[in-house]
Amino acid sequence: MATIVKEPNLKEELPEEASILSPEILGSTLNSQQPPQNPTTSPPRNNRRMPSTPHMPLALSPSAPRWDGRARNLRTYIRLIERMLAAMEITDEQQKLRWLTEYVDPDINDQWTSFEEYTRGDWDGFMGHLKSEYPEITTEEQGSMDQLRRLC
């Protein structure tokens, strides 16, 4: 059984002083207050959800990327972050570095954020520094190219 909500009569609820107001002012005052919608006469709502603005996941959220700390998996982590940054249209190098370090272990975060390239906001320089710290990144890239050449 539907409950019918009676719309209040706003003219009756105005103080006596309001009667000296001009009809234009009185009308604008009345129109600025929106009474509750009667559920039986309300227009149907569109239940489709609007697409949300893409965003980078929070560090502790289940959808956040993770790096397990193993050097052999670092390249995969970097590629994932790069794809996410591209999807979010994040191009500022300092922001890119911030997001790259957001999802790593706190000790690694401290180490990476102390790199001079991080402080300068130099993405390419930072990647070069990571390659010197983790030579497996370069080895993996070379290994992948060698494997590809053998297949072709």
VOPA-744195 format. One record per residue (C-alpha): residue number from 1; x negated, y negated, z negated. Coordinates in Angstrom, 3 decimals. Layout:
<pts>
<pt NUM,<X,Y,Z>>
...
</pts>
This chain:
<pts>
<pt 1,<0.000,0.000,0.000>>
<pt 2,<-1.526,-3.302,1.111>>
<pt 3,<-1.697,-6.182,-1.328>>
<pt 4,<-0.540,-9.477,0.109>>
<pt 5,<-2.563,-12.420,-1.114>>
<pt 6,<-0.631,-15.665,-1.255>>
<pt 7,<-2.622,-18.551,0.140>>
<pt 8,<-2.780,-21.413,-2.337>>
<pt 9,<-1.047,-24.649,-1.480>>
<pt 10,<-4.012,-26.994,-1.666>>
<pt 11,<-1.857,-30.138,-1.555>>
<pt 12,<-0.157,-29.101,-4.772>>
<pt 13,<-3.522,-28.474,-6.446>>
<pt 14,<-4.960,-31.934,-5.705>>
<pt 15,<-4.955,-34.480,-8.536>>
<pt 16,<-2.515,-37.383,-8.348>>
<pt 17,<-5.330,-39.767,-7.408>>
<pt 18,<-5.712,-37.885,-4.120>>
<pt 19,<-2.302,-39.122,-2.963>>
<pt 20,<-3.781,-42.560,-2.312>>
<pt 21,<-6.211,-41.089,0.219>>
<pt 22,<-5.558,-41.628,3.881>>
<pt 23,<-4.249,-38.627,5.859>>
<pt 24,<-7.599,-38.369,7.693>>
<pt 25,<-9.584,-38.109,4.466>>
<pt 26,<-7.002,-35.844,2.882>>
<pt 27,<-7.042,-33.593,5.947>>
<pt 28,<-10.838,-33.342,5.986>>
<pt 29,<-10.841,-32.558,2.269>>
<pt 30,<-8.275,-29.831,2.714>>
<pt 31,<-10.015,-28.362,5.736>>
<pt 32,<-13.375,-28.236,3.948>>
<pt 33,<-11.962,-25.711,1.498>>
<pt 34,<-11.378,-22.345,3.070>>
<pt 35,<-8.729,-20.249,1.362>>
<pt 36,<-9.273,-16.505,1.101>>
<pt 37,<-8.294,-14.544,4.203>>
<pt 38,<-5.138,-12.489,4.027>>
<pt 39,<-6.353,-8.924,4.610>>
<pt 40,<-3.283,-8.066,6.655>>
<pt 41,<-3.771,-10.977,9.070>>
<pt 42,<-7.584,-11.146,9.229>>
<pt 43,<-9.076,-10.574,12.672>>
<pt 44,<-10.797,-7.211,13.092>>
<pt 45,<-14.461,-7.295,12.270>>
<pt 46,<-17.125,-6.121,14.644>>
<pt 47,<-18.874,-3.289,12.793>>
<pt 48,<-21.750,-3.042,15.251>>
<pt 49,<-25.030,-3.929,13.622>>
<pt 50,<-27.145,-6.597,15.201>>
<pt 51,<-30.711,-5.489,15.866>>
<pt 52,<-32.957,-6.727,13.125>>
<pt 53,<-36.073,-8.717,13.778>>
<pt 54,<-39.033,-6.339,13.943>>
<pt 55,<-41.414,-6.596,11.042>>
<pt 56,<-44.451,-4.879,9.630>>
<pt 57,<-43.547,-2.428,6.857>>
<pt 58,<-44.441,-3.172,3.271>>
<pt 59,<-47.562,-1.400,2.029>>
<pt 60,<-45.758,1.042,-0.271>>
<pt 61,<-42.784,1.751,1.988>>
<pt 62,<-42.393,5.261,3.417>>
<pt 63,<-42.726,3.896,6.961>>
<pt 64,<-46.066,2.208,6.263>>
<pt 65,<-49.041,3.570,8.196>>
<pt 66,<-51.672,5.291,6.108>>
<pt 67,<-55.335,6.020,6.502>>
<pt 68,<-56.497,9.029,4.527>>
<pt 69,<-60.045,7.648,4.184>>
<pt 70,<-61.585,10.217,6.531>>
<pt 71,<-63.748,8.555,9.156>>
<pt 72,<-62.559,10.915,11.891>>
<pt 73,<-58.992,9.600,11.425>>
<pt 74,<-59.903,5.918,11.377>>
<pt 75,<-59.575,5.433,15.147>>
<pt 76,<-56.028,6.833,15.055>>
<pt 77,<-55.158,4.459,12.205>>
<pt 78,<-56.575,1.468,14.085>>
<pt 79,<-54.653,2.380,17.254>>
<pt 80,<-51.424,2.689,15.279>>
<pt 81,<-51.942,-0.720,13.678>>
<pt 82,<-52.777,-2.234,17.081>>
<pt 83,<-49.536,-0.847,18.581>>
<pt 84,<-47.515,-2.173,15.651>>
<pt 85,<-49.151,-5.609,15.908>>
<pt 86,<-48.384,-5.727,19.634>>
<pt 87,<-44.766,-4.719,19.023>>
<pt 88,<-44.419,-7.482,16.423>>
<pt 89,<-46.188,-9.917,18.755>>
<pt 90,<-48.798,-10.730,16.121>>
<pt 91,<-51.772,-12.212,17.943>>
<pt 92,<-53.459,-14.346,15.287>>
<pt 93,<-56.731,-12.583,14.513>>
<pt 94,<-56.668,-13.396,10.793>>
<pt 95,<-53.130,-11.963,10.539>>
<pt 96,<-54.176,-8.869,12.477>>
<pt 97,<-57.055,-8.307,10.062>>
<pt 98,<-54.779,-8.860,7.101>>
<pt 99,<-52.380,-6.167,8.344>>
<pt 100,<-55.216,-3.757,9.173>>
<pt 101,<-56.464,-3.974,5.581>>
<pt 102,<-52.967,-3.983,4.034>>
<pt 103,<-52.480,-0.221,4.217>>
<pt 104,<-55.873,1.090,3.121>>
<pt 105,<-57.043,2.206,-0.317>>
<pt 106,<-57.734,-0.761,-2.650>>
<pt 107,<-61.475,0.016,-2.808>>
<pt 108,<-61.720,0.115,0.985>>
<pt 109,<-59.617,-3.048,1.159>>
<pt 110,<-62.106,-4.798,-1.140>>
<pt 111,<-65.014,-3.603,1.004>>
<pt 112,<-63.422,-4.566,4.343>>
<pt 113,<-62.215,-7.978,3.178>>
<pt 114,<-65.764,-8.782,2.058>>
<pt 115,<-67.090,-8.453,5.632>>
<pt 116,<-68.157,-11.790,7.083>>
<pt 117,<-66.119,-11.034,10.217>>
<pt 118,<-62.978,-10.686,8.105>>
<pt 119,<-63.602,-14.041,6.433>>
<pt 120,<-64.120,-15.699,9.837>>
<pt 121,<-60.994,-14.051,11.261>>
<pt 122,<-63.011,-12.371,14.039>>
<pt 123,<-61.087,-9.243,15.121>>
<pt 124,<-63.636,-8.043,17.712>>
<pt 125,<-66.538,-8.709,15.363>>
<pt 126,<-64.712,-6.850,12.592>>
<pt 127,<-64.130,-3.862,14.891>>
<pt 128,<-67.850,-3.900,15.739>>
<pt 129,<-68.697,-3.945,12.033>>
<pt 130,<-66.336,-1.013,11.402>>
<pt 131,<-68.037,0.933,14.199>>
<pt 132,<-71.402,0.368,12.514>>
<pt 133,<-69.982,1.443,9.132>>
<pt 134,<-68.095,4.417,10.612>>
<pt 135,<-70.061,5.682,13.647>>
<pt 136,<-67.466,8.456,14.033>>
<pt 137,<-65.195,5.886,15.707>>
<pt 138,<-67.659,5.513,18.574>>
<pt 139,<-68.404,9.230,18.615>>
<pt 140,<-64.682,9.986,18.885>>
<pt 141,<-64.304,7.494,21.743>>
<pt 142,<-67.293,8.979,23.563>>
<pt 143,<-66.105,12.518,22.878>>
<pt 144,<-62.702,11.687,24.319>>
<pt 145,<-64.240,10.262,27.506>>
<pt 146,<-66.548,13.262,27.880>>
<pt 147,<-63.604,15.630,27.424>>
<pt 148,<-61.586,13.684,29.973>>
<pt 149,<-64.447,13.825,32.505>>
<pt 150,<-64.706,17.599,32.036>>
<pt 151,<-60.975,18.000,32.674>>
<pt 152,<-61.044,15.969,35.889>>
</pts>
